[in-house]
Amino acid sequence: MKYLCLMAVFIVSCTSRVQDRIQMRDSVTPAPVHFSFERDSLDEVYSNNIIPEFEASYKHTFTIDTSFEFKDTAFFIRMEYLLDSTAKVVVPKKYLQLYGLEEYVVYASYCNLTIEKNGAPFFQKRMDKRMFYDALDVPKKAYAVIYAPHMSIDAGKATVCCSVSIPLTDIGEGVCVEVDLRNGEMEVR
């Protein structure tokens, strides 16, 4: 058994040396490639790709509405993601150096959450970043917007979660609003 293992190691070792020699003889050495990352070209890449993608998803307002029954009670829930054209957020240069921008201006965003219970108003709330100030540091309070909201309904609760993020950065905080469908009590987390 000992000799069998040594023989296997020797064969593998020889095979890899032969393959190295074959590759060395058969391969063509390419000319070295030199990359030049100039500031202008990086700015152009980011400006031409990332900014339009962010703006397309950020500006995509939408409404989700659903009806369902829970313990013989009919619910209708609507969540709207909207932009507030009266409130602008100005992101300063220090967050935008990667893009070569002096500033970036976006509208504040928010969600409206409306719940009806058996056809009657049950819960209504405008969710904007001020609701989450306890979870946000100073830069997020000043420069972040609500982004990428989604809703779930589970175990007698309606939950809307989103990111409160500084546009064009990976700086943000995941937050949620949870509404108890039995009594309408809201919890921010």
Secondary structure, 3 states (H helix, E strand, C coil): CHHHHHHHHHHHHHHHHHHHHHHHHHCCCCCCCCCCCCHHHHHHHHHHHHHHHHHHHHCCCEEEEEEEEECCEEEEEEEEEEEEEEEEEEEEHHHCHHHCCCEEEEEEEEEEEEEEECCEEEEEEEECHHHHHHHCCHHHHHHCEEEEEEEEEECCEEEEEEEEECCCCCCEEEEEEEEECCCCCEEEC
